[in-house]
Amino acid sequence: MFSQNTLLIFFAIFFLHVSTITFASDPDPVQDFCIPHQKLLGSMNASHHHGTPSILPCKNSSEATATDFVFSGTKAAGNFSEDGIAVISASLANFPGLNTLGMSFVRADIEVGGINPPHFHPRATELVHVVEGKVYIGFVDSSNRVFARVLEEGEVMVLPRGLVHFMMNVGDKIVTIFGSFNSQNPGMQKIPSAVFGSGIDEELLQKAFGLDSKQIGSMRRKFDPNSK
């Protein structure tokens, strides 16, 4: 039988674990700013490292310049994908001034009829501001309830952390939106790619979605870049 002290220790550890999960987020900065060494950013970009560290070592603050805190890459749209969306991200990889500040940014342009497929960000809430156009946007909560509507220029919507969300241009011109995240490394998983492009056992996918082997193969060729 557990002693009273043993039970108290157990519950203390349990609640500490729960609170750590509940309140986990980017660490608070302990200085005004932390500009990473360019060599570290260069090696990170060269290796195409997607799991950007939450903190990179800082260079001497006296070496920082105004340029470190400015990003000009969102002046124009990027290259459009097959889904009709062009995304330019402002993150630690190309905007060193963000390091340790717990935020990142994105510009997305969506062609008429184009979509941003269902996806989610495991480490951040997203705030979306429609700069131009008309977009159908929404998210699905853990009870599978959909919260969606058409947003027009000047409107803002918040997409809670970790919930699947989506966008579609329903207007007659290109949509431009700006999205901000409360993490410098929000992460992203696209649902179609995560399901059909990750190597999940085919039998499981057949049973889960009611698809036959030919249909699964077709989906894998579409969403798995390594599939022949």
Accessible surface in RSA format (square Angstrom, percent):
REM  Atomic radii and reference values for relative SASA: ProtOr
REM  Chains: A
REM  Algorithm: Lee & Richards
REM  Probe-radius: 1.40
REM  Slices: 20
REM RES _ NUM      All-atoms   Total-Side   Main-Chain    Non-polar    All polar
REM                ABS   REL    ABS   REL    ABS   REL    ABS   REL    ABS   REL
RES MET A   1   240.88 124.7 149.72  99.1  91.16 217.0 125.21 106.5 115.67 153.2
RES PHE A   2   143.05  71.6 126.92  78.6  16.14  42.0 129.59  78.6  13.46  38.5
RES SER A   3    62.31  52.7  49.24  65.7  13.06  30.1  53.46 113.8   8.85  12.4
RES GLN A   4   140.12  78.4 129.43  94.6  10.69  25.5  41.29  87.9  98.83  75.0
RES ASN A   5   106.29  73.3 104.50 101.0   1.79   4.3  21.17  50.9  85.12  82.3
RES THR A   6    59.02  42.0  56.89  57.7   2.13   5.1  34.55  46.4  24.47  37.0
RES LEU A   7    72.15  40.2  72.15  51.6   0.00   0.0  72.15  50.7   0.00   0.0
RES LEU A   8   107.73  60.0 102.81  73.6   4.91  12.4 103.14  72.4   4.59  12.3
RES ILE A   9   107.44  61.1 104.90  78.2   2.54   6.1 107.42  77.4   0.02   0.1
RES PHE A  10   117.96  59.0 114.16  70.7   3.79   9.9 117.37  71.2   0.58   1.7
RES PHE A  11    97.33  48.7  97.30  60.3   0.03   0.1  97.33  59.0   0.00   0.0
RES ALA A  12    63.31  58.2  47.11  72.7  16.20  36.9  57.33  80.7   5.98  15.8
RES ILE A  13   110.80  63.1 109.37  81.5   1.43   3.4 110.19  79.3   0.61   1.7
RES PHE A  14    95.80  47.9  90.93  56.3   4.86  12.7  95.65  58.0   0.15   0.4
RES PHE A  15   125.24  62.7 122.29  75.7   2.95   7.7 122.64  74.4   2.61   7.5
RES LEU A  16   121.75  67.8 117.17  83.8   4.59  11.5 120.84  84.9   0.91   2.5
RES HIS A  17   107.19  58.6 102.30  71.1   4.89  12.5  68.32  70.4  38.87  45.2
RES VAL A  18    59.38  39.1  58.75  53.2   0.62   1.5  59.38  51.6   0.00   0.0
RES SER A  19    40.01  33.8  36.46  48.7   3.55   8.2  29.97  63.8  10.04  14.1
RES THR A  20    81.44  57.9  72.41  73.4   9.03  21.5  68.14  91.5  13.30  20.1
RES ILE A  21   113.37  64.5  98.12  73.1  15.26  36.8 102.51  73.8  10.87  29.5
RES THR A  22    88.18  62.7  59.43  60.2  28.75  68.5  52.23  70.2  35.96  54.4
RES PHE A  23   155.95  78.0 134.78  83.5  21.17  55.1 140.58  85.2  15.37  44.0
RES ALA A  24    49.28  45.3  36.69  56.6  12.59  28.6  47.13  66.4   2.15   5.7
RES SER A  25    91.13  77.0  54.22  72.4  36.91  85.0  43.82  93.3  47.31  66.3
RES ASP A  26    35.55  24.9  23.55  23.4  12.00  28.4   9.98  23.5  25.57  25.5
RES PRO A  27    60.94  44.4  47.41  43.2  13.53  49.2  57.24  47.3   3.70  23.0
RES ASP A  28   125.37  87.8 108.13 107.6  17.24  40.8  29.03  68.3  96.33  96.1
RES PRO A  29    64.66  47.1  41.95  38.2  22.72  82.6  46.34  38.3  18.32 113.9
RES VAL A  30   144.15  94.9 105.42  95.4  38.73  93.3 115.51 100.4  28.64  77.7
RES GLN A  31    90.74  50.7  70.14  51.3  20.60  49.0  40.99  87.3  49.75  37.7
RES ASP A  32   130.56  91.5 103.20 102.7  27.36  64.7  27.48  64.7 103.08 102.8
RES PHE A  33    57.72  28.9  51.85  32.1   5.87  15.3  51.85  31.4   5.87  16.8
RES CYS A  34     2.05   1.5   0.73   0.8   1.32   3.1   1.23   3.1   0.81   0.9
RES ILE A  35     2.94   1.7   1.43   1.1   1.51   3.6   1.43   1.0   1.51   4.1
RES PRO A  36     0.00   0.0   0.00   0.0   0.00   0.0   0.00   0.0   0.00   0.0
RES HIS A  37    80.40  43.9  79.47  55.2   0.93   2.4  46.40  47.8  34.00  39.6
RES GLN A  38   103.66  58.0  94.50  69.1   9.17  21.8  56.97 121.3  46.69  35.4
RES LYS A  39   183.32  89.4 170.52 104.6  12.80  30.5 120.42 108.4  62.90  67.0
RES LEU A  40    64.49  35.9  61.57  44.0   2.92   7.4  61.73  43.4   2.76   7.4
RES LEU A  41     7.13   4.0   7.13   5.1   0.00   0.0   7.13   5.0   0.00   0.0
RES GLY A  42    37.89  46.7   0.00   N/A  37.89  46.7  32.48  89.1   5.42  12.1
RES SER A  43    68.62  58.0  55.11  73.5  13.50  31.1  48.89 104.1  19.72  27.6
RES MET A  44    16.22   8.4  10.11   6.7   6.11  14.5  15.70  13.3   0.52   0.7
RES ASN A  45    68.96  47.6  56.41  54.5  12.55  30.2  30.85  74.2  38.11  36.8
RES ALA A  46    79.20  72.8  48.57  75.0  30.63  69.7  61.02  85.9  18.18  48.2
RES SER A  47    76.80  64.9  46.96  62.7  29.84  68.7  50.99 108.6  25.81  36.2
RES HIS A  48   140.21  76.6 125.70  87.4  14.51  37.1  88.90  91.6  51.31  59.7
RES HIS A  49    92.15  50.4  75.93  52.8  16.22  41.5  51.69  53.3  40.45  47.1
RES HIS A  50   162.36  88.7 142.13  98.8  20.23  51.8 103.46 106.6  58.90  68.5
RES GLY A  51    44.95  55.4   0.00   N/A  44.95  55.4  29.61  81.2  15.35  34.4
RES THR A  52    20.41  14.5  16.27  16.5   4.14   9.9   2.15   2.9  18.25  27.6
RES PRO A  53    51.54  37.6  41.01  37.4  10.53  38.3  51.54  42.6   0.00   0.0
RES SER A  54    59.56  50.3  51.11  68.2   8.45  19.5  23.23  49.5  36.33  50.9
RES ILE A  55    89.98  51.2  75.18  56.0  14.80  35.7  75.18  54.1  14.80  40.2
RES LEU A  56    16.91   9.4  16.91  12.1   0.00   0.0  16.91  11.9   0.00   0.0
RES PRO A  57    83.12  60.6  72.40  66.0  10.72  39.0  82.90  68.4   0.23   1.4
RES CYS A  58    50.61  38.3  28.44  31.7  22.17  52.1  12.41  31.4  38.20  41.2
RES LYS A  59    33.24  16.2  26.27  16.1   6.97  16.6   7.76   7.0  25.48  27.1
RES ASN A  60    91.30  63.0  75.62  73.1  15.68  37.8  20.61  49.6  70.69  68.3
RES SER A  61    75.49  63.8  60.42  80.6  15.07  34.7  30.08  64.0  45.41  63.6
RES SER A  62    97.72  82.6  57.85  77.2  39.87  91.9  54.96 117.0  42.76  59.9
RES GLU A  63   102.32  58.7  85.60  64.8  16.72  39.8  37.70  72.9  64.63  52.8
RES ALA A  64    23.65  21.7   3.76   5.8  19.89  45.2   3.90   5.5  19.75  52.3
RES THR A  65    78.66  55.9  69.16  70.1   9.51  22.7  71.64  96.2   7.02  10.6
RES ALA A  66    81.10  74.6  65.66 101.3  15.44  35.1  72.01 101.4   9.09  24.1
RES THR A  67   106.87  76.0  98.98 100.3   7.89  18.8  67.90  91.2  38.97  58.9
RES ASP A  68    13.26   9.3  12.06  12.0   1.20   2.8   1.20   2.8  12.06  12.0
RES PHE A  69    81.40  40.7  62.36  38.6  19.04  49.5  63.24  38.3  18.16  52.0
RES VAL A  70    96.47  63.5  79.22  71.7  17.26  41.6  81.90  71.2  14.57  39.5
RES PHE A  71    47.71  23.9  24.55  15.2  23.16  60.3  26.08  15.8  21.63  61.9
RES SER A  72    64.56  54.6  49.40  65.9  15.16  34.9  30.61  65.2  33.96  47.6
RES GLY A  73    34.56  42.6   0.00   N/A  34.56  42.6  25.24  69.3   9.32  20.9
RES THR A  74    25.12  17.9  20.93  21.2   4.19  10.0   0.52   0.7  24.60  37.2
RES LYS A  75   171.44  83.6 137.95  84.6  33.50  79.8  93.80  84.4  77.64  82.7
RES ALA A  76    64.90  59.7  59.08  91.2   5.83  13.3  62.02  87.3   2.88   7.6
RES ALA A  77    44.33  40.8  20.22  31.2  24.11  54.9  20.23  28.5  24.10  63.8
RES GLY A  78    23.21  28.6   0.00   N/A  23.21  28.6  15.12  41.5   8.09  18.1
RES ASN A  79   145.26 100.2 125.14 120.9  20.12  48.4  33.63  80.9 111.63 107.9
RES PHE A  80    71.88  36.0  41.05  25.4  30.84  80.2  41.22  25.0  30.67  87.8
RES SER A  81    58.23  49.2  38.19  51.0  20.04  46.2  49.43 105.3   8.79  12.3
RES GLU A  82   176.21 101.2 132.63 100.3  43.58 103.8  67.20 130.0 109.02  89.0
RES ASP A  83    53.01  37.1  44.44  44.2   8.57  20.3   6.14  14.5  46.86  46.7
RES GLY A  84     5.86   7.2   0.00   N/A   5.86   7.2   5.86  16.1   0.00   0.0
RES ILE A  85    10.71   6.1   8.05   6.0   2.66   6.4   8.05   5.8   2.66   7.2
RES ALA A  86     0.68   0.6   0.00   0.0   0.68   1.6   0.27   0.4   0.41   1.1
RES VAL A  87    77.27  50.8  48.65  44.0  28.61  68.9  48.65  42.3  28.61  77.6
RES ILE A  88    36.06  20.5  33.02  24.6   3.04   7.3  36.05  26.0   0.00   0.0
RES SER A  89    55.50  46.9  48.30  64.5   7.19  16.6  26.50  56.4  29.00  40.6
RES ALA A  90     1.51   1.4   1.34   2.1   0.16   0.4   1.34   1.9   0.16   0.4
RES SER A  91    30.97  26.2  30.97  41.3   0.00   0.0  19.35  41.2  11.61  16.3
RES LEU A  92     0.57   0.3   0.44   0.3   0.14   0.3   0.44   0.3   0.14   0.4
RES ALA A  93    34.00  31.3  28.23  43.6   5.77  13.1  28.24  39.8   5.76  15.3
RES ASN A  94    71.86  49.6  49.05  47.4  22.82  54.9  32.30  77.7  39.57  38.2
RES PHE A  95    30.90  15.5  30.64  19.0   0.26   0.7  30.90  18.7   0.00   0.0
RES PRO A  96    20.19  14.7  20.19  18.4   0.00   0.0  20.19  16.7   0.00   0.0
RES GLY A  97     3.09   3.8   0.00   N/A   3.09   3.8   1.64   4.5   1.45   3.3
RES LEU A  98    13.17   7.3  13.17   9.4   0.00   0.0  13.17   9.2   0.00   0.0
RES ASN A  99     0.11   0.1   0.00   0.0   0.11   0.3   0.00   0.0   0.11   0.1
RES THR A 100    15.94  11.3  12.10  12.3   3.84   9.2  15.44  20.7   0.50   0.7
RES LEU A 101    70.72  39.4  48.50  34.7  22.22  55.9  50.20  35.3  20.52  55.2
RES GLY A 102    16.74  20.6   0.00   N/A  16.74  20.6   7.81  21.4   8.94  20.0
RES MET A 103    88.30  45.7  88.30  58.4   0.00   0.0  59.08  50.2  29.23  38.7
RES SER A 104     4.14   3.5   3.80   5.1   0.34   0.8   4.11   8.8   0.03   0.0
RES PHE A 105    66.63  33.3  64.61  40.0   2.02   5.3  64.61  39.2   2.02   5.8
RES VAL A 106    15.52  10.2  15.52  14.1   0.00   0.0  15.52  13.5   0.00   0.0
RES ARG A 107    30.98  13.0  30.33  15.5   0.65   1.5   0.20   0.3  30.78  18.7
RES ALA A 108     4.29   3.9   4.29   6.6   0.00   0.0   4.29   6.0   0.00   0.0
RES ASP A 109     2.81   2.0   2.81   2.8   0.00   0.0   0.01   0.0   2.79   2.8
RES ILE A 110     0.00   0.0   0.00   0.0   0.00   0.0   0.00   0.0   0.00   0.0
RES GLU A 111    68.82  39.5  68.82  52.1   0.00   0.0  15.02  29.0  53.80  43.9
RES VAL A 112    88.08  58.0  64.06  58.0  24.01  57.9  64.06  55.7  24.01  65.1
RES GLY A 113    51.99  64.1   0.00   N/A  51.99  64.1  31.10  85.3  20.89  46.8
RES GLY A 114     7.62   9.4   0.00   N/A   7.62   9.4   7.35  20.2   0.28   0.6
RES ILE A 115    62.41  35.5  62.41  46.5   0.00   0.0  62.41  44.9   0.00   0.0
RES ASN A 116    18.03  12.4  17.41  16.8   0.63   1.5   0.00   0.0  18.03  17.4
RES PRO A 117    12.28   9.0  11.73  10.7   0.55   2.0  12.28  10.1   0.00   0.0
RES PRO A 118    54.50  39.7  54.50  49.7   0.00   0.0  54.50  45.0   0.00   0.0
RES HIS A 119     3.88   2.1   3.88   2.7   0.00   0.0   0.01   0.0   3.87   4.5
RES PHE A 120    42.89  21.5  42.89  26.6   0.00   0.0  42.89  26.0   0.00   0.0
RES HIS A 121    10.99   6.0  10.60   7.4   0.38   1.0   9.10   9.4   1.89   2.2
RES PRO A 122    50.04  36.5  36.99  33.7  13.05  47.4  39.34  32.5  10.70  66.5
RES ARG A 123   106.66  44.8  97.77  49.8   8.89  21.2  50.40  68.9  56.26  34.1
RES ALA A 124     1.76   1.6   0.00   0.0   1.76   4.0   0.00   0.0   1.76   4.7
RES THR A 125    40.20  28.6  37.86  38.4   2.34   5.6  23.15  31.1  17.05  25.8
RES GLU A 126     5.98   3.4   5.94   4.5   0.04   0.1   0.26   0.5   5.72   4.7
RES LEU A 127    87.86  48.9  84.63  60.5   3.23   8.1  84.63  59.4   3.23   8.7
RES VAL A 128     0.00   0.0   0.00   0.0   0.00   0.0   0.00   0.0   0.00   0.0
RES HIS A 129    73.27  40.0  73.27  50.9   0.00   0.0  49.94  51.5  23.33  27.1
RES VAL A 130     0.00   0.0   0.00   0.0   0.00   0.0   0.00   0.0   0.00   0.0
RES VAL A 131    62.07  40.8  45.62  41.3  16.45  39.6  47.70  41.4  14.37  39.0
RES GLU A 132    76.07  43.7  76.07  57.5   0.00   0.0  11.38  22.0  64.68  52.8
RES GLY A 133     6.03   7.4   0.00   N/A   6.03   7.4   4.29  11.8   1.74   3.9
RES LYS A 134    82.00  40.0  81.70  50.1   0.30   0.7  28.95  26.1  53.06  56.5
RES VAL A 135     0.11   0.1   0.11   0.1   0.00   0.0   0.11   0.1   0.00   0.0
RES TYR A 136    73.89  34.5  73.89  42.0   0.00   0.0  47.26  35.5  26.63  32.8
RES ILE A 137     0.06   0.0   0.06   0.0   0.00   0.0   0.06   0.0   0.00   0.0
RES GLY A 138     0.00   0.0   0.00   N/A   0.00   0.0   0.00   0.0   0.00   0.0
RES PHE A 139    23.71  11.9  23.71  14.7   0.00   0.0  23.71  14.4   0.00   0.0
RES VAL A 140    36.02  23.7  32.78  29.7   3.24   7.8  32.78  28.5   3.24   8.8
RES ASP A 141    35.32  24.7  31.13  31.0   4.19   9.9  13.66  32.2  21.66  21.6
RES SER A 142   116.94  98.8  76.18 101.7  40.76  93.9  52.15 111.0  64.79  90.8
RES SER A 143    85.63  72.4  54.68  73.0  30.96  71.3  54.10 115.2  31.53  44.2
RES ASN A 144   124.12  85.6 105.13 101.6  19.00  45.7  22.56  54.3 101.56  98.2
RES ARG A 145   151.19  63.5 144.33  73.6   6.87  16.4  44.54  60.9 106.65  64.6
RES VAL A 146    82.30  54.2  58.85  53.3  23.44  56.5  58.85  51.1  23.44  63.6
RES PHE A 147    67.59  33.8  62.76  38.9   4.83  12.6  67.59  41.0   0.00   0.0
RES ALA A 148    38.09  35.0   3.61   5.6  34.48  78.4   3.61   5.1  34.48  91.3
RES ARG A 149   134.57  56.5 127.21  64.8   7.36  17.5  54.28  74.2  80.29  48.7
RES VAL A 150    60.28  39.7  50.09  45.3  10.19  24.6  50.09  43.5  10.19  27.6
RES LEU A 151     4.70   2.6   4.70   3.4   0.00   0.0   4.70   3.3   0.00   0.0
RES GLU A 152    91.01  52.3  91.01  68.9   0.00   0.0  23.13  44.7  67.88  55.4
RES GLU A 153    89.72  51.5  68.73  52.0  20.99  50.0  23.91  46.3  65.81  53.7
RES GLY A 154    53.11  65.5   0.00   N/A  53.11  65.5  28.62  78.6  24.48  54.8
RES GLU A 155    60.50  34.7  56.59  42.8   3.90   9.3  30.41  58.8  30.09  24.6
RES VAL A 156    79.58  52.4  50.80  46.0  28.78  69.4  50.80  44.1  28.78  78.1
RES MET A 157    30.32  15.7  25.63  17.0   4.70  11.2  30.12  25.6   0.20   0.3
RES VAL A 158    76.98  50.7  73.53  66.6   3.45   8.3  73.53  63.9   3.45   9.3
RES LEU A 159     1.30   0.7   0.24   0.2   1.07   2.7   0.24   0.2   1.07   2.9
RES PRO A 160    47.34  34.5  43.00  39.2   4.34  15.8  45.45  37.5   1.90  11.8
RES ARG A 161   111.23  46.7  93.69  47.8  17.54  41.8  31.35  42.8  79.88  48.4
RES GLY A 162    34.76  42.9   0.00   N/A  34.76  42.9  14.27  39.2  20.49  45.9
RES LEU A 163    43.43  24.2  42.04  30.1   1.39   3.5  43.04  30.2   0.39   1.1
RES VAL A 164    44.79  29.5  43.67  39.5   1.13   2.7  43.67  37.9   1.13   3.1
RES HIS A 165     3.55   1.9   3.55   2.5   0.00   0.0   3.52   3.6   0.03   0.0
RES PHE A 166    32.13  16.1  32.13  19.9   0.00   0.0  32.13  19.5   0.00   0.0
RES MET A 167     4.92   2.5   2.38   1.6   2.54   6.0   2.74   2.3   2.18   2.9
RES MET A 168    75.90  39.3  75.90  50.2   0.00   0.0  47.23  40.2  28.67  38.0
RES ASN A 169     3.82   2.6   0.00   0.0   3.82   9.2   0.00   0.0   3.82   3.7
RES VAL A 170    62.38  41.0  29.94  27.1  32.44  78.2  37.70  32.8  24.68  66.9
RES GLY A 171    19.20  23.7   0.00   N/A  19.20  23.7  11.27  30.9   7.93  17.8
RES ASP A 172   132.65  92.9 104.94 104.5  27.71  65.5  43.89 103.3  88.77  88.5
RES LYS A 173    92.02  44.9  86.76  53.2   5.26  12.5  60.25  54.2  31.77  33.8
RES ILE A 174    79.77  45.4  74.61  55.6   5.16  12.4  74.61  53.7   5.16  14.0
RES VAL A 175     0.00   0.0   0.00   0.0   0.00   0.0   0.00   0.0   0.00   0.0
RES THR A 176    12.30   8.7  12.30  12.5   0.00   0.0   5.78   7.8   6.52   9.9
RES ILE A 177     2.55   1.5   2.52   1.9   0.03   0.1   2.52   1.8   0.03   0.1
RES PHE A 178    57.31  28.7  55.43  34.3   1.88   4.9  55.61  33.7   1.70   4.9
RES GLY A 179     0.17   0.2   0.00   N/A   0.17   0.2   0.16   0.5   0.00   0.0
RES SER A 180    35.95  30.4  33.76  45.1   2.19   5.0  18.71  39.8  17.24  24.2
RES PHE A 181    17.84   8.9  13.11   8.1   4.73  12.3  15.71   9.5   2.14   6.1
RES ASN A 182    94.79  65.4  77.59  75.0  17.20  41.4  37.70  90.7  57.09  55.2
RES SER A 183     1.61   1.4   1.61   2.1   0.00   0.0   1.05   2.2   0.56   0.8
RES GLN A 184     4.57   2.6   2.14   1.6   2.43   5.8   1.70   3.6   2.87   2.2
RES ASN A 185    27.09  18.7  25.57  24.7   1.52   3.7   7.10  17.1  20.00  19.3
RES PRO A 186    20.21  14.7  20.21  18.4   0.00   0.0  20.21  16.7   0.00   0.0
RES GLY A 187    18.58  22.9   0.00   N/A  18.58  22.9  16.48  45.2   2.10   4.7
RES MET A 188   101.26  52.4  69.19  45.8  32.08  76.4  55.19  46.9  46.08  61.0
RES GLN A 189    90.33  50.5  86.91  63.5   3.42   8.1  24.32  51.8  66.01  50.1
RES LYS A 190    76.84  37.5  71.21  43.7   5.63  13.4  27.96  25.2  48.88  52.1
RES ILE A 191    53.79  30.6  53.79  40.1   0.00   0.0  53.79  38.7   0.00   0.0
RES PRO A 192    29.90  21.8  26.55  24.2   3.35  12.2  29.90  24.7   0.00   0.0
RES SER A 193    43.54  36.8  40.31  53.8   3.23   7.4  24.34  51.8  19.20  26.9
RES ALA A 194    32.19  29.6  17.52  27.0  14.67  33.4  26.25  37.0   5.95  15.7
RES VAL A 195    29.81  19.6  29.55  26.8   0.26   0.6  29.55  25.7   0.26   0.7
RES PHE A 196    14.77   7.4  14.30   8.9   0.48   1.2  14.46   8.8   0.31   0.9
RES GLY A 197    21.89  27.0   0.00   N/A  21.89  27.0   0.60   1.6  21.29  47.7
RES SER A 198    68.87  58.2  29.85  39.8  39.02  89.9  39.83  84.8  29.04  40.7
RES GLY A 199    59.83  73.8   0.00   N/A  59.83  73.8  30.29  83.1  29.54  66.2
RES ILE A 200    62.45  35.5  54.88  40.9   7.57  18.2  62.17  44.8   0.27   0.7
RES ASP A 201    89.95  63.0  76.99  76.6  12.95  30.6  35.66  83.9  54.29  54.1
RES GLU A 202    54.77  31.4  51.57  39.0   3.20   7.6  18.01  34.8  36.76  30.0
RES GLU A 203   101.21  58.1  97.99  74.1   3.23   7.7  35.53  68.7  65.68  53.6
RES LEU A 204   100.97  56.2  96.03  68.7   4.94  12.4 100.13  70.3   0.85   2.3
RES LEU A 205     1.94   1.1   1.94   1.4   0.00   0.0   1.94   1.4   0.00   0.0
RES GLN A 206    54.55  30.5  50.16  36.7   4.38  10.4   7.13  15.2  47.42  36.0
RES LYS A 207   158.81  77.5 124.70  76.5  34.11  81.2  89.45  80.5  69.36  73.9
RES ALA A 208    67.39  62.0  25.65  39.6  41.74  94.9  37.05  52.2  30.33  80.4
RES PHE A 209   103.19  51.6  76.24  47.2  26.95  70.1  83.24  50.5  19.95  57.1
RES GLY A 210    68.71  84.7   0.00   N/A  68.71  84.7  36.74 100.8  31.97  71.6
RES LEU A 211    46.92  26.1  40.64  29.1   6.28  15.8  41.98  29.5   4.94  13.3
RES ASP A 212    78.55  55.0  71.87  71.5   6.68  15.8  40.88  96.2  37.67  37.6
RES SER A 213    63.77  53.9  57.60  76.9   6.18  14.2  32.79  69.8  30.98  43.4
RES LYS A 214   172.27  84.0 159.53  97.9  12.73  30.3 111.78 100.6  60.48  64.4
RES GLN A 215    84.27  47.1  81.03  59.2   3.24   7.7  27.03  57.5  57.24  43.4
RES ILE A 216     0.09   0.1   0.09   0.1   0.00   0.0   0.09   0.1   0.00   0.0
RES GLY A 217    19.54  24.1   0.00   N/A  19.54  24.1  19.20  52.7   0.34   0.8
RES SER A 218    56.05  47.4  52.30  69.8   3.74   8.6  15.47  32.9  40.58  56.8
RES MET A 219    59.20  30.7  58.92  39.0   0.28   0.7  32.51  27.6  26.69  35.4
RES ARG A 220    47.53  20.0  47.53  24.2   0.00   0.0  17.79  24.3  29.74  18.0
RES ARG A 221   137.90  57.9 115.46  58.9  22.44  53.4  39.06  53.4  98.84  59.9
RES LYS A 222   134.79  65.8  99.31  60.9  35.48  84.5  69.87  62.9  64.92  69.1
RES PHE A 223    46.78  23.4  36.24  22.4  10.54  27.4  40.59  24.6   6.19  17.7
RES ASP A 224    26.76  18.7  24.53  24.4   2.23   5.3   0.49   1.2  26.26  26.2
RES PRO A 225   126.86  92.5  84.75  77.3  42.11 153.1  98.97  81.7  27.89 173.3
RES ASN A 226   133.07  91.8 105.23 101.7  27.84  67.0  32.18  77.5 100.89  97.5
RES SER A 227    42.19  35.7  15.79  21.1  26.40  60.8  11.60  24.7  30.59  42.9
RES LYS A 228   222.93 108.8 175.10 107.4  47.83 113.9 145.97 131.4  76.96  82.0
END  Absolute sums over single chains surface
CHAIN  1 A    14038.5      11340.1       2698.4       8696.6       5341.9
END  Absolute sums over all chains
TOTAL         14038.5      11340.1       2698.4       8696.6       5341.9
